[in-house]
Each structure stands twice: as C-alpha cells, then as structure tokens.
Amino acid sequence: MLPLAHPARHPCLRPAPLRRVPCPARARLPDRARARTLAGARPPSAGAAETETASTSGGGASGSVLSFLCPLLKLLGGGDPSQERNDVVEVATSSISSLARLPWGSKVATTSGENIDSATTAPTLQLYEFEACPFCRRVREAMTELDLSTEVYPCPKGSLRHREMVKKIGGKEQFPLLVDASAGVTMYESGDIVNYLFRQYGQGRNPSSGLLESTIFTGWVPTLLRAGRGMTLWNKAGVVPAEKLELFSYENNSYSRIVREALCELELPYVLQNVGEGSSKMDALLRISGSQQVPYLIDLNTGFQSGDYKKILSYLFKQYSVNT
C-alpha cells in the first residue's frame, strides 16, 4: 500500500485497516453532517412500497451493442489495467474523448444565483452504471451540469455484487439505474433520468441543448478511444471496502476519467463529488486538497488521499487486489 499522499493537506486522515476512521476535525463541505448522509445511505430493497419504478424500451439495444463491443475492445485494449501504462497514449486518448464530448459535463449549467444549494438539499442519489457505457455517461454529464453529488455503484461486465443489486432493485439488469431515495424514485433509461434530474434539481429547466441528442453521435467516442476501459471487472478485483471512497471529479475531465475507469474495473463504490467549473463545492475542494485540481481521491479506510492520477491508480490496484 502506498504511503499517505500530501499528509499536510488533510491532517486528520490516518492509515488504518479497512474500517471506519474517525475524523472529527476533517475539512467539510458546507453542512457536511447532513450531506454525508449520502455516503452512509444503503440501496433500498426491491420491494420498497414507496419506490416508483419507471422504465421504457431502448436499453436492450444499447446493451446488445455493448455486449458485442466488450470482447472486441478487450482484445484491442491495453490488457491488464494494473500494469504500467503508456502515459502519452492514456492522456491523449482520454483528452480526445473529452474534446468529443465538449461542452457537456464540464461546467455547472446554472449561474451562481440559480445554482442548487447542495448544503441544504443534499439529495440522496445512487447511480448504478459502468464507466464505458455512453448512456451512463450522459447521466453523469447531467449530474456535473447540475452540480449534484451521488453514490456510484460501478457495475462492470462480470460484476460480483452490484449487477445483482440492480436486478433486485429494478427487476432487470439494465444500465444506468438511478435511485433517488429522498424522492422515492427508481428509474431506468438515461433520457428519462436526465429529464428527471433537471426537473427535480434544475428548477424545472430543460436539459442543456444537445446533451441528449449528441450521445448517439459522439457518446461512443470515449468508449472506443479508451478501448473499453471501465467496462470489464478486473480478474483480481474482489476486496470490498468498509467505507465508500470519495472522488472529487467532473465528468469530462481527462484525468478523472482514467481514475473512474479503475474504480469501475475494481467494482469499488464511491461518493462522487462533481466539481465542474462554477461548482458550489470548489472552495471545499480547495480546503481539503490545497488545490482546485481534479481528480482528488480520499479513502477513509486507509487514510490515503491524492490528486495525482498515476498515484491513485497504483494505490487502487495494490490496495484492492485480492492478492493483497
């Protein structure tokens, strides 16, 4: 396991076994005590009477395409994700992927006056998805633009835990699946989810122009350029952390994408703190990390924290390998 990165930036995080690490003096998002109910929430049971299940057709078609692409991209991809990578290729392909999806998923779509006050609303959102899925990407882009935080339960192909949870919650294995526990809503279909999020948390506004329509044309570019990274469970994954990890990120950031891919391949649940341009959480990130750069990963299970994507990758594949 790697040593604690930048210890001076977050002095109350301490290395420990895989268990909760008390940190009373930790730098906090505004009204963090309420916001962290998000991290402690558990997926609702499939039979929750108050939960509304909404699903339409269309998920099967995308699933069929991805089922075809999975073995092909794995064959053409970079092999074992835990091994040393060609940094130039990694950053170049991720950067081109980001260019293909501009301007979506890069900044908060509302002005500061209209922006959602995450400190007071603290929506309990849970997203079941996998990084390489273009329709899951559409939902994550919307969450960045709405400045929403969410629990993410990665569901890579070969998933040991989370795909089974999706079937129990929604009745079928389809992605993305959104659970909004605060509103009692469970919903499949990325288009329906995006419209719901803007309606519920965007003051009733419509999604950003082109966000929904563009997915069918350029939403596949990151999946193809990244050769299926973030699509398939790593064969040495299986360690389950006691506490969810926490990632400061925004959807279209090139380096954050690489970290999210690893979290998906390891099937590690995490709290995603979206901090796109104009985010209300940017000052909190500065207090915690000493910088406004992303990605920034915090693991309360061990005290690890870092804003260096290469150190994060090395840490994740060492710490959460079944051989460790």
C-alpha positions as CSV (number, residue, x, y, z in Angstrom):
1,M,0.0,0.0,0.0
2,L,1.2,3.4,-0.9
3,P,2.1,6.0,1.8
4,L,-0.3,8.8,2.6
5,A,-0.1,11.4,-0.1
6,H,0.1,15.1,0.9
7,P,-0.5,14.5,4.6
8,A,-0.4,18.1,5.5
9,R,-3.4,18.9,3.3
10,H,-5.7,16.6,5.3
11,P,-4.1,16.0,8.6
12,C,-6.9,14.1,10.3
13,L,-6.9,11.2,7.9
14,R,-4.8,8.3,9.4
15,P,-3.8,4.9,7.9
16,A,-5.8,2.1,9.4
17,P,-7.2,-1.3,8.5
18,L,-10.3,-1.5,6.3
19,R,-12.7,0.1,8.8
20,R,-14.2,3.5,9.5
21,V,-11.6,6.1,10.5
22,P,-12.9,8.7,12.9
23,C,-12.0,12.2,11.7
24,P,-13.9,14.8,13.8
25,A,-11.8,17.8,12.6
26,R,-11.9,16.9,8.9
27,A,-12.4,19.7,6.4
28,R,-16.1,19.6,5.3
29,L,-18.4,20.6,2.6
30,P,-21.0,23.1,3.8
31,D,-23.4,21.4,6.2
32,R,-21.3,18.2,5.8
33,A,-23.0,16.4,8.6
34,R,-26.2,16.4,6.5
35,A,-24.5,15.9,3.2
36,R,-22.6,12.8,4.3
37,T,-25.9,11.1,4.8
38,L,-25.4,10.5,1.1
39,A,-22.3,8.4,1.8
40,G,-24.0,6.4,4.5
41,A,-27.2,5.6,2.7
42,R,-27.8,2.0,1.7
43,P,-29.5,0.9,-1.5
44,P,-33.3,0.4,-0.9
45,S,-34.8,-3.0,-1.0
46,A,-36.5,-4.1,-4.2
47,G,-39.9,-4.3,-2.6
48,A,-39.9,-0.8,-1.1
49,A,-43.6,0.2,-1.4
50,E,-42.9,3.9,-1.8
51,T,-40.5,3.5,-4.7
52,E,-41.7,4.3,-8.2
53,T,-40.2,2.2,-10.9
54,A,-40.0,3.8,-14.4
55,S,-38.6,2.2,-17.4
56,T,-39.0,2.4,-21.2
57,S,-37.7,0.4,-24.1
58,G,-34.3,1.0,-25.7
59,G,-31.9,-0.2,-23.0
60,G,-31.8,-3.6,-24.6
61,A,-30.4,-2.2,-27.9
62,S,-27.6,-0.4,-26.3
63,G,-26.9,-3.5,-24.2
64,S,-26.7,-5.6,-27.3
65,V,-24.2,-3.3,-28.9
66,L,-22.0,-3.2,-25.8
67,S,-22.2,-7.0,-25.5
68,F,-20.7,-7.1,-28.9
69,L,-18.1,-4.5,-28.2
70,C,-16.9,-5.9,-24.9
71,P,-14.8,-8.8,-26.2
72,L,-13.6,-6.8,-29.2
73,L,-12.5,-3.8,-27.1
74,K,-10.9,-6.1,-24.5
75,L,-8.9,-7.8,-27.4
76,L,-7.8,-4.4,-28.7
77,G,-7.4,-2.7,-25.3
78,G,-4.4,-2.2,-23.0
79,G,-4.5,-5.5,-21.3
80,D,-4.2,-5.8,-17.5
81,P,-5.2,-2.4,-16.1
82,S,-3.0,-2.8,-13.1
83,Q,0.2,-2.9,-15.2
84,E,2.4,0.1,-16.1
85,R,0.8,2.1,-18.9
86,N,1.9,4.3,-21.7
87,D,1.1,7.7,-20.2
88,V,1.2,9.5,-23.5
89,V,-1.4,7.2,-25.0
90,E,-3.5,7.2,-21.9
91,V,-3.7,11.0,-21.6
92,A,-4.0,11.5,-25.4
93,T,-7.0,9.1,-25.8
94,S,-8.7,10.5,-22.8
95,S,-8.2,14.1,-23.9
96,I,-9.6,13.4,-27.4
97,S,-12.5,11.7,-25.7
98,S,-13.1,14.9,-23.7
99,L,-13.0,17.0,-26.8
100,A,-15.6,14.8,-28.5
101,R,-18.0,15.4,-25.6
102,L,-17.5,19.2,-25.2
103,P,-19.2,21.2,-23.9
104,W,-21.2,18.7,-21.9
105,G,-20.1,17.6,-18.4
106,S,-17.5,20.3,-17.9
107,K,-19.2,23.1,-16.0
108,V,-22.3,23.9,-14.0
109,A,-25.1,24.8,-16.3
110,T,-26.7,27.3,-14.0
111,T,-25.5,30.7,-12.9
112,S,-24.3,31.1,-9.3
113,G,-27.7,32.7,-8.4
114,E,-29.6,29.7,-9.8
115,N,-27.2,27.1,-8.6
116,I,-28.6,24.3,-6.4
117,D,-27.6,24.7,-2.7
118,S,-26.2,21.2,-2.1
119,A,-25.7,22.1,1.5
120,T,-29.4,22.4,2.1
121,T,-30.9,19.9,-0.5
122,A,-28.3,17.1,-0.1
123,P,-30.2,14.7,-2.5
124,T,-29.6,11.1,-1.7
125,L,-28.9,9.9,-5.2
126,Q,-27.5,6.4,-6.1
127,L,-26.3,5.6,-9.6
128,Y,-25.7,2.1,-10.8
129,E,-23.6,2.3,-14.0
130,F,-20.4,1.5,-15.7
131,E,-17.8,4.0,-16.9
132,A,-17.6,2.8,-20.6
133,C,-21.4,3.0,-21.2
134,P,-22.3,6.1,-23.3
135,F,-25.8,6.3,-21.8
136,C,-24.4,6.2,-18.3
137,R,-22.0,8.9,-19.4
138,R,-25.0,11.0,-20.5
139,V,-26.4,10.8,-16.9
140,R,-23.0,11.7,-15.3
141,E,-22.7,14.7,-17.6
142,A,-26.1,15.9,-16.4
143,M,-25.0,15.5,-12.8
144,T,-21.9,17.6,-13.4
145,E,-24.0,20.3,-15.0
146,L,-26.5,20.3,-12.1
147,D,-23.6,20.2,-9.5
148,L,-25.0,17.1,-8.0
149,S,-23.2,14.6,-5.8
150,T,-24.1,10.9,-5.9
151,E,-23.2,7.5,-4.7
152,V,-21.8,5.5,-7.6
153,Y,-22.1,1.7,-7.7
154,P,-19.9,0.5,-10.6
155,C,-21.4,-2.4,-12.5
156,P,-18.7,-3.7,-14.9
157,K,-19.3,-6.8,-17.0
158,G,-18.6,-9.7,-14.7
159,S,-19.7,-7.8,-11.7
160,L,-19.6,-9.8,-8.4
161,R,-22.1,-7.7,-6.4
162,H,-23.6,-4.6,-8.0
163,R,-25.3,-6.1,-11.0
164,E,-27.2,-8.5,-8.7
165,M,-28.3,-5.5,-6.7
166,V,-29.6,-3.8,-9.8
167,K,-31.8,-6.8,-10.6
168,K,-33.1,-6.9,-7.0
169,I,-33.9,-3.2,-7.0
170,G,-35.3,-2.7,-10.5
171,G,-36.1,-6.2,-11.7
172,K,-33.7,-6.3,-14.6
173,E,-30.1,-5.9,-15.5
174,Q,-30.1,-2.6,-17.4
175,F,-27.9,0.5,-17.1
176,P,-28.0,3.2,-16.0
177,L,-30.3,2.8,-13.0
178,L,-30.9,5.8,-10.8
179,V,-32.3,5.6,-7.2
180,D,-33.4,8.9,-5.6
181,A,-34.1,7.8,-2.1
182,S,-35.2,11.3,-1.0
183,A,-38.0,11.3,-3.6
184,G,-38.8,7.6,-3.6
185,V,-37.9,7.2,-7.3
186,T,-36.2,4.3,-9.1
187,M,-35.7,4.8,-12.8
188,Y,-34.0,3.2,-15.8
189,E,-33.4,4.8,-19.2
190,S,-30.8,7.6,-19.4
191,G,-33.1,10.1,-21.3
192,D,-35.8,9.7,-18.6
193,I,-33.2,10.0,-15.8
194,V,-31.6,13.2,-17.3
195,N,-35.1,14.8,-17.8
196,Y,-36.0,13.8,-14.2
197,L,-32.8,15.3,-12.7
198,F,-33.3,18.6,-14.5
199,R,-36.9,18.7,-13.5
200,Q,-36.2,17.8,-9.9
201,Y,-32.9,19.6,-9.2
202,G,-32.6,22.2,-12.0
203,Q,-35.5,24.4,-11.1
204,G,-37.6,22.7,-13.8
205,R,-35.3,23.7,-16.7
206,N,-34.8,21.6,-19.8
207,P,-31.5,19.7,-20.2
208,S,-28.7,21.6,-21.9
209,S,-29.0,21.9,-25.6
210,G,-27.6,18.9,-27.4
211,L,-26.9,16.9,-24.2
212,L,-29.5,14.2,-25.0
213,E,-29.2,14.3,-28.8
214,S,-25.4,14.2,-29.0
215,T,-25.0,10.9,-27.2
216,I,-26.0,8.8,-30.2
217,F,-23.3,10.5,-32.3
218,T,-20.3,11.2,-30.0
219,G,-21.2,9.4,-26.8
220,W,-19.4,6.3,-28.1
221,V,-16.1,8.1,-28.8
222,P,-14.7,7.7,-25.3
223,T,-15.8,4.1,-25.2
224,L,-13.9,3.3,-28.5
225,L,-10.9,5.5,-27.9
226,R,-10.4,4.2,-24.4
227,A,-10.6,0.6,-25.8
228,G,-13.2,-0.5,-23.3
229,R,-11.5,0.8,-20.2
230,G,-14.1,0.9,-17.4
231,M,-16.2,-1.9,-19.0
232,T,-15.0,-5.2,-17.5
233,L,-14.3,-6.4,-14.0
234,W,-10.5,-6.9,-13.3
235,N,-9.8,-10.5,-12.6
236,K,-8.1,-9.7,-9.3
237,A,-10.9,-7.5,-8.0
238,G,-13.0,-8.5,-5.1
239,V,-11.9,-6.6,-1.9
240,V,-14.9,-4.7,-0.5
241,P,-14.0,-1.6,1.5
242,A,-15.9,-0.9,4.7
243,E,-16.4,2.7,3.8
244,K,-17.1,4.1,0.3
245,L,-14.2,6.0,-1.3
246,E,-14.7,9.7,-2.2
247,L,-13.8,11.2,-5.5
248,F,-13.8,14.9,-6.5
249,S,-14.2,14.9,-10.2
250,Y,-16.2,16.2,-13.1
251,E,-17.4,14.1,-16.0
252,N,-15.4,15.5,-18.9
253,N,-12.0,15.8,-17.2
254,S,-9.4,13.7,-18.9
255,Y,-7.5,12.5,-15.8
256,S,-10.7,11.9,-13.7
257,R,-12.0,9.6,-16.4
258,I,-8.9,7.4,-16.0
259,V,-9.5,7.1,-12.3
260,R,-13.2,6.4,-12.7
261,E,-12.3,3.6,-15.1
262,A,-10.2,2.0,-12.4
263,L,-12.9,2.3,-9.8
264,C,-15.3,0.6,-12.2
265,E,-12.9,-2.2,-13.0
266,L,-12.4,-2.8,-9.3
267,E,-16.2,-2.5,-8.6
268,L,-15.4,-0.1,-5.8
269,P,-18.4,2.0,-4.6
270,Y,-17.7,5.7,-4.1
271,V,-19.2,9.1,-3.4
272,L,-18.8,11.2,-6.5
273,Q,-18.4,14.9,-5.7
274,N,-18.9,16.7,-9.0
275,V,-16.9,19.9,-9.1
276,G,-17.2,21.3,-12.7
277,E,-16.4,24.9,-13.5
278,G,-18.7,27.0,-11.3
279,S,-19.4,24.3,-8.7
280,S,-20.5,25.3,-5.2
281,K,-18.1,22.7,-3.9
282,M,-14.9,24.2,-5.3
283,D,-14.0,26.0,-2.2
284,A,-14.4,22.9,-0.1
285,L,-12.1,21.0,-2.5
286,L,-9.5,23.8,-2.1
287,R,-9.7,23.5,1.7
288,I,-9.4,19.7,1.6
289,S,-6.7,19.3,-1.0
290,G,-5.0,22.7,-1.2
291,S,-5.9,22.8,-4.9
292,Q,-8.8,23.0,-7.2
293,Q,-7.4,20.4,-9.5
294,V,-9.2,17.0,-10.1
295,P,-9.2,14.1,-9.7
296,Y,-8.8,14.0,-5.9
297,L,-9.4,10.7,-4.2
298,I,-9.9,10.2,-0.4
299,D,-10.0,6.7,1.1
300,L,-11.2,6.9,4.7
301,N,-10.5,3.1,5.1
302,T,-6.7,3.7,5.0
303,G,-6.1,7.4,5.1
304,F,-4.9,7.6,1.6
305,Q,-5.5,10.8,-0.3
306,S,-4.0,12.1,-3.6
307,G,-4.6,14.4,-6.5
308,D,-2.1,12.5,-8.8
309,Y,-3.9,10.2,-11.1
310,K,-1.0,7.8,-11.5
311,K,-0.5,7.5,-7.7
312,I,-4.2,6.9,-7.4
313,L,-4.2,4.1,-10.0
314,S,-1.2,2.4,-8.4
315,Y,-2.8,2.7,-4.9
316,L,-6.2,1.3,-6.0
317,F,-4.8,-1.8,-7.9
318,K,-2.5,-2.6,-5.0
319,Q,-4.8,-1.9,-2.1
320,Y,-7.9,-3.6,-3.6
321,S,-6.4,-6.6,-5.2
322,V,-7.5,-10.0,-3.8
323,N,-3.8,-10.9,-3.7
324,T,-3.0,-8.0,-1.3
